Amino acid sequence: MDERKETTQKPAADTPCLAPGSGRDIEAELQPPVDQVDLVVIGGGPAGLAAAVSAWDAGCRSLLIIERDDRLGGILNQCIHNGFGIFRFNEELTGPEYASRYIEEVKRRGIPYLCSTMALELTQDKRVIVVSPKIGLKQIQAGAVILAMGCRERPRGALGIPGTRCAGIMTTGTAQRLSNLEGYMPGRRIVILGSGDIGLIMARRMTFEGAQVLACLEIMPYSSGLTRNVVQCLQDFDIPLMLNHTVIDIHGKERLEGVTIAGVNPDTRAVLPETARRIDCDTLLLSVGLIPENELSRQAGVTLADSTRGPVVDQYLATEIPGIYACGNVLHVHDLVDEVSAESHRAGQAAVRWLEAEKKGLITRAVLKHHAVPVIEGKGVRGVVPQFIEIGQPDAGLDVKDKWRVGFRTDGVYKGGAVVVKADQKQILRQKKLIMTPGEMVLLDLDPAKLADDALKALTIEIEGEAEHG
Amino acid sequence: MNQITNEPLDRQADKTGQDKPPLLYDACIIGGGVIGCSIAQALSRYDMRIVLLEKNTDVSEGTTKANSAIIHAGYDAKPGSEKARTNVRGNRMFEAWCRELHVPFKRNTSLVLAFSEDGIKGLAELKKRGEANGVEGLHLLDRSQLQQREPHVSPAAHAALLAESGGICCPYQLTIALASQAVQNGLDLKLSCRAGRIRRHQGVFEIETSKGVVRSKVLINAAGVYADEINNQLSTYTFKITPRRGEYWLLDKSASDVFKATLFQLPTAMGKGILVSPTVDGTLILGPTAEDVTDKEDVRTTQEKLVEILDTASMSWAEIPRHQFITAFSGLRAHADSNDFILGFSPDVPGLINAAGIESPGLTSAPAIGQELAEMAAGFVQAGKKNSYQPAYQPAVPFREMSHQQRHQAILKNPQVGRIVCRCEQVSEAEIRDAISRPVGAATLDGIKRRTRAGMGRCQGGFCTPKVISLLSDELQVSPLALTKAGGRSQILTGRIGQIDLDHKENTHHG
């Protein structure tokens, strides 16, 4: 699918720059100097596409999507397996199919986008500097910005796995791109370190293509992927999932020849040397964590949270810099693209409401942080988003009647536990859960009516019950 | 390998199939590290036929690519040693040398930290030694002066010795630039060409290589950790080179502005200490350890030493941000048993010139060693300087170093400048294509990395590897399946999707 070919035939010469309505790739039309755009969406993956669509539907007609790859769709383009869209579209789609649904929505509305274009800089006053082969370097002054840059994979170097630095070691996402988009096999005898969803998916994919996947190792006592992926990608193919195991050495001077694996103590994660053994393999694929790509956010001065490594936001996905919003995996790493889309729709709407309020002169600093209530990660809770609930914005018209969605992960496996939300000391929500694992984000919808309390100081989310191991 | 006979080697081993005897070179350099390439660059100014043999697929693949990249002031080496002399001389030459070669250099200064009252005495001794070596710009700093210069230094540091002339550079870019300039001026660079048996026959060195026999009047031994094997075949004045492994951690650019200077630790009974230094690329380096190994290719990292680096470095920098690590690596120093550089003519083999045992401060000494040994070699064959000399190849300014205006103009001229392949280091397609097609161009993923930094950033090639593979394939007109990380059998890909490897399937069993 090449949306550029299809669309570059359309633009009329008399269409003003960035004018809506033509559904096109506008790179050939943009000329220096600075353009003014109400809303710039950085990233044309699932988050950026959904945010742009909903911003349009909320009335914004001056917006632009910036995408650094040659096509829209982001990482979905290389996710050729199915399982996307069960919640969003009530059907099982592949990644490219899911992306194409949104790309069609973008085109139908005529939302302008720039592919092969990288955002180099973002300033606090929302100036975006972009670069692309056809338009050169360009400055865009945005009224509001939505950060939708996604995430990257943690490399071997960040883990400090000792050993040689031979060929045959790569992240699972790189292997996925090489196999699914370029058509090459990264190896024949494969060990996968980390049981994140991409690792699990690639275990199956490589098996389909004739490789032997010898094991999937996970240092934690539980898989960090979805249960459905553990079943469908490992168990169905008799690939062993070795929990409480890791790679402690890498062998091979030119191409990988083997790895030494060892068990770890489930409580301390200290390596148990007596369990060390070598597995001969020619490939080590790493699925050891995703890191939100927040270099631009940092440049703009957006505060990042330690537990998510994404921006600190309120329930409207607003960062602490007025007019800068964040959604998708740049904010926190999601399990399902359906949830990325849902979150990004909220961000798109919120950004447009903010733009309207600002145009009416309703936005002042005092209004913005009128009453930000922190959401505290209590017992068993990690990576909560949003980190703040903004209660005091009715004057600016920024509040909505919708429920406020809160997402987080647990710090272990909890069976038969419950999630409890407290407004200060008062319990306002208690939900029993059959099972909660760190691999599946817990989502809660809070009722704004129950939180409209000017005296409220903090919300706390905690888990009732005990975490179990292995 | 063939048995040695009385026949000249070229008759038996030259596989070129041509009737004429192989070219007789005036000088043959073994080793394409910074020392070999420095000598080659200096020699290429003379009217001589020179050849350089490098066993790897690229220059700078050995010790040169994996060291601290520090241009030492020269206070460390023993007065009167070759190390001290060439260090101080090399340091003075370095800045102009890098400018001429269009490679980065920064005089960021060095600080030696003392962590006790006793240490302050040690700093004074170091200062005295430096002055005996002819080092200028040495000053003792007290704690407050130190804190003022480097606010993030650990409060445990009592005092420091400031060396104004300390600097940092990029050893592999430097070496690639040296090799290119030498090639532009006539050097015959033979890569993937391992030197084997050598003999001297009727005043000519005959070097068996993996690409046939090379004949030369002068033999220059810059073979790094293998220099003993070269010398000891020919000379009765033998020496031993011990590979001494040093491991390092590298931190992401976001930690780059923590320190301006390179922070050394005053050597104590506990050990030589670990340095913490900015690099010219904006990353931060911690290391090295020192461990003698037996295998001359053993560039592993080890759990034990990686932990040791952090423990020791935390004396200088109390709060090392551990989530900022992007990679760890190790290199081997060529340590001679004499503990000094072995430079110059062999006492018993006419025409054999050694540049051996070049460990720290060898990088700093490289311009001095190159110039001195080139003069010796030219003198031996009585060669004069050439009338004309090609200036060093100047690659386009890297995208990340251009101003916005420069970027815009450059992209309008060449759209490939606007296509960013490596997002972490902002490397454009134009830079990658140039790195392949330039003199001494890249043919491997690692070669691209060292010339452009693509793949050296925080994602370590996660996003750009597939794109770099396709650019290499396009420029070199080879299948992606033939491409390697670093030559040899380091293929990156093992086959095409859809081509199930039947032989492989039969030989394995499902467990």
Interface residues (C-beta under 8 A of the other chain):
Chain A: P32 R68 S116 M118 L120 I129 V131 S132 P133 K134 I135 G136 L137 K138 Q139 R152 E153 P155 R156 G157 A158 G160 P162 G163 T164 R165 C166 A167 G168 M170 T171 G173 T174 R177 L178 S179 L181 E182 G183 Y184 M185 P186 G187 R188 R189 E209 G210 Q212 L214 D238 P240 I248 D249 K253 E254 R255 D282 T283 R298
Chain B: W249 L250 S254 E297 V299 R300 T301 T302 Q303 L306 H323 F325 I326 T327 A328 F329 H404 R407 H408 Q409 I411 L412 P415 Q416 V417 G418 R419 I420 R423 Q426 R458 C459 Q460 G461 G462 F463 T465 P466 I469 S470 P480 L481 T484 K485 A486 G487 G488 R489 S490 Q491 I492 L493 T494 G495 R496 I497 G498 I500 D501 H504 K505 T508 H510 G511
